[in-house]
Amino acid sequence: MSSPGPGPPVCGLGSQSVILGVKGLFSVIGLDRPLVIPLGEDAVLPCHLSPQINAENMTIRWFKDKYQNLVHLYRDREDQYEYQMEEYRGRTTLIKDGIKAGRVSLMVHNVQPSDSGWYTCFYDTRFFYEEAVVELKVAALGSKPHIHLEDLQDGGIAVVCESAGWYPEPEAQWRDDSGNNIPSTTEVKAVGGKRLFHVKVTYIFSGPPGALSCCIRTPLLSEWKQSTVHVTDAFFQRISSCILTRLLISASFTVLAIILILWTIYLFNEQRELSEELGRLAEELDWRRARRFAAAVTLDPDTAHPWLVLSEDGRSVRDGDEDQGRPDTERRFDPLVAVLGRERLSSGRHNWEVEVGGKTGWALGVCDEAASRKGRIALTPENGFWTVRLRDGEYLAGTSLTPRVPPRAVGLFLDYEARRLSVYNVTDRSLLYTFQGAPFPPTLRPFFCPGLSDGGRNAGALRVLPATGRE
């Protein structure tokens, strides 16, 4: 059997590939040790066939961690970039100068910490396939350690060493002038968009004077970065004499400071709890007001992706795992697994609610009636889609959302003249997200994407709840 190409995107958030075949006619050789590449450089992931076989007419896929994460696809003697994961667009090159001998290494340009992981090199003919894996580890050396005195603590000197820009999490330690490790405390945190690590290691120095060295390294590289400070006897004596004076002054304010701190904490907590409660009440009030504009929304089968199964009353939709025999028309979504509501919204206020149950993936919102329904589509307002989505346990709407409780039903309130779409968690009557400000197109339609069934884990239906009987 042959390996089909990537399947339809799940709500425009990725792609799914089904891999079939017979093994045994050749083997694929990857790399038996991790490939360590410095941050920002290009990584070449090796892969070749044994014995040497011409791979020009094969389908060659590179995946990251799992088959759904397509990094690069070569098929029909060409690179197929349209199925590539967004984060690898323009960042991969399939090295094909040895393809007639079965060598197809993958170059990943400008590697970042997020590129670390296992990559699968997959060769596929029409009759058999084989694969191998390569582990990529990205390493970054941080800045030269900076040493300073931060404060006086516990009768000694707090000598602090800091450095930034490390990946993965570094090892850090203080050493005395004999090279022995000395007790210290270490704080490490990831900062910035690249999630590089900042390390801070502190040693409480109480004597005797001498040299102290701060040493930091990443476990992937053998190179240490080191800075040294010399604490002289005269300096130590001067600091020690200041300690008693500092302690006497600070002791006179200790009790008062503790009282003020406790009182401040009490007032802050009271104000925060009151503010949070008022916020919850305001959100619930907005939700109740929105329900007064209940709209009877039903699904339009003429726009449904060929795999979708719609109920007879037009109020629920799910993935059927196979083609339902619908004719291909310009009005129908494909490959985006989605369907529109029949209603055309060009003015006024409209509210509808959709039961999502325990589904693991979905997208709900509104769509520009004139938006494209063919090809790979990113669900963004720029493309005519205003949606809230659930993908891999994360709620998204242009940014990551954190609902107080997972919604079992979602409410959508469109105020066309106010240029606002509000999305509510019906389960706890809270606001999930609001799209506001930008003008809407002439005609909007409700948008539903139940997602692929994912082997039964996401097989449940999206169901439009009745418009009658609302508060």
Secondary structure as UniProt FT lines:
FT   TURN            11..12
FT   STRAND          27..29
FT   STRAND          35..38
FT   TURN            39..40
FT   STRAND          43..45
FT   STRAND          48..50
FT   TURN            56..57
FT   STRAND          59..64
FT   TURN            67..68
FT   STRAND          70..75
FT   TURN            76..77
FT   STRAND          78..79
FT   HELIX           81..83
FT   HELIX           86..88
FT   TURN            89..90
FT   STRAND          92..95
FT   TURN            97..98
FT   HELIX           99..101
FT   STRAND          105..108
FT   HELIX           113..115
FT   STRAND          117..124
FT   STRAND          129..140
FT   STRAND          146..153
FT   TURN            154..155
FT   STRAND          156..167
FT   STRAND          171..175
FT   TURN            177..178
FT   STRAND          181..182
FT   STRAND          185..191
FT   TURN            192..195
FT   STRAND          196..205
FT   STRAND          210..217
FT   TURN            219..220
FT   STRAND          225..231
FT   HELIX           233..290
FT   HELIX           291..293
FT   HELIX           301..303
FT   TURN            306..307
FT   STRAND          308..310
FT   TURN            312..313
FT   STRAND          316..319
FT   TURN            330..331
FT   STRAND          339..341
FT   STRAND          349..355
FT   TURN            357..358
FT   STRAND          362..368
FT   TURN            369..370
FT   HELIX           381..383
FT   STRAND          385..391
FT   TURN            392..393
FT   STRAND          394..396
FT   STRAND          400..401
FT   STRAND          409..415
FT   TURN            416..419
FT   STRAND          420..425
FT   TURN            426..429
FT   STRAND          430..436
FT   STRAND          444..449
FT   TURN            454..458
FT   STRAND          462..464
//
